[in-house]
Amino acid sequence: MNPDLRAKLCNFADALIDQRAARVLVPPYGESSGYWFGGGNMVLGENGELVLCGRYRNFGDSRTGVGSGDRGLELAVFSSYGFDRPFHKQASYSKSDLSVDGAEVVSIEGVSLFISEDGPELYISTEKNVEYPMGYRDFQKPGTGVWSIDCVKGDRLMPVASSKELGTLHIKDPVVFKRNSGEIMLIYCSHPHTWSSSNSGFAIKVNQHAEFARASDTFFPRGAIWDVACARITDRLKVPRLGAFRSERPCSLYFYDGAECLRELDENPSASKRPRGYSCEELGGLAFGYDDEFPQIHRLSVEAPMFVSPYGTGCSRYVSTLVAKGQVMATWQQSQDNQSQPLVGHALSLEKVEELLS
């Protein structure tokens, strides 16, 4: 893609993820560090309403287990008939609701709502009270478990993706979408058993149920500079066929979260101050790819993050987008001055999008 088209994509994304124009859609349960709502997505319901999902998180520390706080305590579904209107809670799942077959859920993480031909499918990543592989259980902190992805469809909870390999032991944060070819894709992020980094992988649906085959655990690996510790894709947005992209091959933007480290660094007092990103306080990045070349995608935010909150820690993460009702709508978690992370949102009309892409 030539530099002019790349610049148009960046200008469009920057206008969409407008940090100062965004408004709070769903506040967290507390107004301090460790409290947030998000990590989900928004879809258009069959009755024309906007349906969004996410998880409430209360203060806790993944290094010491749930004994130090509630952590991911509730999955919630909201709806509204307009992006500029209030969202109202319609459904809720607790950790006990998602604990089946003796596998206790100790924390709820990222979720993804997908409307299939057979109805809604809610993909959920949870941390279950599962032991590490033999020989490596000394790495497991008391009260912690292993992450995996399941799917709620109707009244059934079905396993989707998990791993027993040390390099990808923790699999979480599903993003589900349909390719132009009709294939149903699942993007996820994985962590090794040491929780020292993360990469993005993808799987392909193999039947009409919720079974996926993992195709690559590192098709979008962590970067080289600001995202050297992690790279978690959270959304795929098909670029609207507007402006200069009317005649361009179909392509998509990929929003992702990155960080320079997984634990907050002690900065040199004389060094330049900047948000570095770390676990639970990641910053936002952008990539693009031609749809017929998936899974080949290219970073647009190579040397620095593209999306940083002007408040709190600078955290801006879990972007999700939806094109509907004559708009491109975006939601994301945004750090506030009190260091909580509500779900915020901002939208652009398709007329404005055409202007930005022209």
N, C-alpha and C positions, 0 to 999 in steps of 0.2 A: 504494500500500500504506500502511495506516495506521501511525502511529508505534509502536503496541504490537507489531504483527507484525514490524516492522523490528527492534525491540529483541530480540524472541525469536530472530530469525535471527542477530543479532550475538552473543547469549549462547551459542547453539549453536555457532557457528563458533569463538568464543573458548575454549569448553570442549574442542572437538575439537583445535584447534591449541594444545595445552597445552605451553608451552615447557619447563617444569620436569619434567613427568611423562613427556615423550618419551624413548624409548630408542634407542640407535644400532642401526640395521639393517645398514648397509653402511659401514664406515670407508673413508676415502680411503687412498691409498698413502703419504701423508706427513702429519706432524702439525705443519704450519706454514702460513703464508699461501700461498694459491694452489693448495692441494690440496683436492680435494673429490670426492664422488660424488653424482650426482643428475641432475636435469633430465629425468627420465622419468616413468613412471606405473606403476600396478599393475593387473592384470586377474585375473579368475578363469579358470583354465585348464579344459580339458574334463574333466580327471580330478579336479577339485575342489581343485587346488593353487593357491596364490597365485603369480603370475608378475609380477616387476617388472623393469623395464629402466632404464638410466641410463648416464651416461658418466663415466668416470674422467678427471679433469683434474689435471695436474701443473703446477707453477709455470711461468709464462710471461707475456709481455706482448704483448697484441694490437697495441699501438702500434708495436712494433719487429719483430714477426714471430716465427716459430718459432725463430729463432736464439737467442732469450733464454730458451728453455725448451720443454718438451714440449707444454704446453697440453693441448687435448682429445685424448687419445691412445688411448682405448679405449671402445667401446660394449660393455656387458656385460648379460646376462640372468640373473636369479636366480630361484629358486623355493623355496617352503616350503609345508607343509601346515597351517600355523597362523601367525597374525600374531605370536603370542608365542613362536614357535620360531625357530631360526636359519635364515637364507636361504643357499642354496648356489648357486654359479655354475654355470650350465648351458651358456652359450654366450658367445662373445666375438668382436668384430669389431675389427680394427686399422684404422689409416688406410689402409694399403696394401690391405686387403681391400675397402675402399669406393672405391678409386681405379679407375675404369673409363673406357674410351674416351679415354685420354690426359688425363683430368682428375684431376690429383693432389690428394688430400685432405690439407690441411695441419693441419686441426683438426676435431674432432667436437664438436657442440654438442647442443642438446636433442633428445630422441627421444620417440616415442609409439607404444605397442603397441595395436593395435585388432583385435578378433576380428570378422571379417566372416563372412558366410554361406559364403564360399569358403575360410575359414581365416584364420590370423593374418597381419596386415600390420604391418610395422615401419617407421614413418615416421622418417626420420633427417635432421637438418639438419647440413650440413658446410660448412666453408670450403674452397673449391677454389682451386687455383692458376690463377685466371682474371684477365685484365687488366681494369681499369676501362675505360669507354667512351673513345673517342678524344677528346682535348681535355681530359680530366680525370685523366690517369694520373699527373700530379704529386701528386695527393692520395693515391695509393696508396703505402703504406710497403713497403720491401723485405721480402720473405718473407710478405706478407699476400695474401689473395685475396678472393673474393666468396662470400657465404653463399647457399645454396639448399637445398631440401628434396627428398629422394628417398624411395622406398619399396622395401623388400625384401619380396618376396612369392615364396615358394618359393625357387628359385635365380635369380630375376631381380631386378635393381636398376633401377627405373624412375623417371624424373624426375617430380616432382609440382608444384613451385612455384618460380619464379625470376623475376627482374626485370632489365630493362636500363634502367629509369628511375632517374635520379639520386636522386629523393626516396624510393625504395623499393628501392635497389640490393641491399641485404642482407636476405634473407628467411629466418627461422629459427624454431626452437622450436615444432614442431607440437603441436597438441592436437586429437585426432580423436574425434568422438562422433556418435551417431545422434539426430536430432530425433524428437519424437513423430510427425511426419509421415512418417518413414522416410528422410528425406534424410540423407546422410552429410556432415558439416560438418568443415572444417579451419580451426581458428583458428591464426594465426601472428603473430609480431611482425616488424616491418620497421624498418630503419634507413636513413637517407640515406647517400650515399657519404661524407659527412663524419663519420659516427658521432656526431653531435651530439645525437641524441634517438631515441626509438622510440615506436611506436604499435602497437595490435593491430588486425589485419584478419581477414577470413574468406573462405573459398572453399567452393564447393559441388561435390560429386562429380558428374561428368557422364556416367559410364558405369561398366561393371563392372570396368574396369581402375583404374589409379591416377591418372586424369586429373581435375583439378579446375579449375573456372573461378573466378578471383578476383572476388569480388563487391564488396568494400570493403577498402581498405587502412587505414582510420581509423575503423571503427565504434566502437572504444573508444580514443579519443585520450588522450594524456598529460594529466595533471590540472593543477590550478592552484596547488597549494601544495607538499606534501611529495613529490608524484609529478610535478612539473613537467618533469622530464627524460625520464621513460620510464614506460610502462604496458604490461606484458607479461602477458596472461592465460595462466595455466598450468593451469587446471582448471575444469571445469563439473560441479557437483554438483546433481543433481535433488533438491530438498528432499523428504525423506520425507513421505508423506501421513499424518502423525501429529499429535496434539494439535490446535492451532488451525488446522493446515494440512490437516486431513482434508477440509474443505469449501471451502478456498481454491482458486482457480484454480492449476493446475500451474505451479510456478515453479522457478527454479534459482539457486544461488549460483555466483558466478564469483570464484575466487581469482586475484589478480594481484600482480606484482612492480612496485615503483615506486622512484623515487630522486629526490632533490632536485638532483642533478648527476651527470654521467658521470665526473668526476674528483674525487678527494677534495679537499675545500675546506680551506684554512687558516683555522681559526676564530680569532676575536678572543679573546684570553685572558680577557677580562672578560665574554664572552657566555655565555649558558646552554648547557651542554654537552648534546648529544643526538645519537643516530645520525641521520645525514642520508640515508644510502644513496648509493651511487655504483656505477659499473659493476663487476660481479662481487661486489658487496656490497649488493645491493638489500634493501629491506624489504617486508613483506607487506601487501596491501590486500584489500578485499572489496567485491563488487558483487552486485546481484541483478537478475533480470528475469523477467517472466511468459513462459512458453515460447511462447505463441501470439503474442507481440509481438517475438520475436527478429528482428533484432539489437538492439532497444532494451533497454539495460540501464542500471542506475542505481548510482552509487557509494554505498556505506555508509561508507567511510573517506575523507571529503572533506578534512578539515583535518589529519589525522595518520594515520600508518600504524596498522594494527590488530595486526600480528604483528611483534614485535621480539624477537630472541634476548636473554636476559639475560646472555649471554656474548660475549666477543670484540668484534667490530665491531657487533654487533646484527643482523647479516644473518640474514634468515629468508625463504627464497624457494623457488620451484619446488614449491609445494604441489600434491599430487595426492591424490585421494580414491577410495574404492571402497566400495560398499555390498554386503556379502556376508557369509555365515556369521553372520547375526544381529547384525552390527556395521556401523558406519560407521568405516572405517579411513582414516587420513591419513598421508602421508609428505611430508617436505620437507627441504631443505638448511638446516642450522642452524650458525651460527658458534659456535666453541668458544673457550675462553680462549687456546688456542694458535693461533687464527685459521684453523684448518682448518675444512672444512664436510662432516661426514659426513651420510649420509642417515639421518634419524631418523624415528620413527613413534609414533603414538598412536591409540587407538581408543575408541569409545563404543558401549555396547550400545544396541540399538534401544529398550530400556526407558528408558534414560537420555535418549536423544534425544527420546522422547515426553514425558518430564518437562520437558525444556528448551523444547520447542515448545508446551507446554500453557499 
